[in-house]
Each structure stands twice: as C-alpha cells, then as structure tokens.
Amino acid sequence: MFHIIASLIMGALVGWIAGRLMHAEGTLLRNMIIGVVGSFIGSIVFGLFGFYAYGMFANLLVDIVGACLFIWLVRKLF
C-alpha cells in the first residue's frame, strides 16, 4: 500500500517538474498521470539505450525526461 502512495506522490512531483520545464501547467491529477506515464516511458526509452536507473536521483532524472517526452509527444499528436 505504501508503495502505491509513494508512486503517486513521486508521479505528482515528476509531473509538476516536467510541466514547469515544458511550460504545461496542470492540475494535481494531470501531474500524477503525466508523472506515472512519463516514468514508464522514461524507463522504456533509457532501457533501450542500456541505461538503468539505480537510486532515487537517477530514477527522478529518468522519470522527468520520460514525462517531458510524453508531454512533447502529446503536443505533437494533438
């Protein structure tokens, strides 16, 4: 249960940071969605290049880059 709550809090933080970097402000729910989906995308993209994040700072960096990629992709598609 704690892992789910921690993931949502981390997702909200990642979504907020990525939103600030990409100039895409949103609500708390939107930031959570962007953060969770972004962390998934970041893990896949960095995994394809052979980079695996170990540690909190590395995970945060991968998640933020993935969330920025997600925001960029959504802007291009819609």
N, C-alpha and C positions, 0 to 999 in steps of 0.2 A: 504494500500500500504506500509506504514511504517513497519507493522508487517512482511510482506514478506521479505523486505530488511533486517530487523533486524534478522530474522531467517536465512537468507543466510549468513550473517556476523558471527552470532553465530555458524552456521554449519561449516564455514571455520575455525574458531578458534578451535572448538572442534575436527574437523578432523585433524588439524595440531598438536594439543597436543597429540591426540591418535596415530597419525603417529610417533611422536617422542618417545612416550612410547613403541610402538610396533616395532620400527625400520622399518617403512614402509613409506618412503618418497614418496610424490606425488605432482601433480600439484594443482593449486588452485581449479579447477573444481572437481578433485578427492577428495580433502579435504572437499569441500562442500557436495558432495554426501555422503561421509563417515560420516560426522557430522550429516546430516539430518537423514539418515537411522539409524545411531547409537543412536540418541536421541529417535527415535521411538522404537527401540529395548530396550533401557535402560528403557524407561517408561513402556513398557510391562513387562519386567523382574522384575523390582522393584515393579510394581503394583501387580504382582503375589505373592510377599512376603509381601504385605501390606504396603509398604513404598511409600509415595507420596511426591514428592519434592515441597516445597514451598519456594520461594525466589530464587534469582539469583545464589547464590553459590551452593545451593542444586541441582538446575537444571543443572548447569555446571558439577557437580560431576556425576550425573546420566547420562548425555549425554556422558561424556568421558568414563565412564565404558561401556555404551552401544556401543560406537564406537570401543572400544578395543575388546569387544565381537564380533562385526561384522567383524573386521579385522581378528581375530582368526578363526572365522567360515569360512571366505572366504579362508584363508590359508589351512584349513583342507579339504575343498571341492575341491579346485583346486590346 
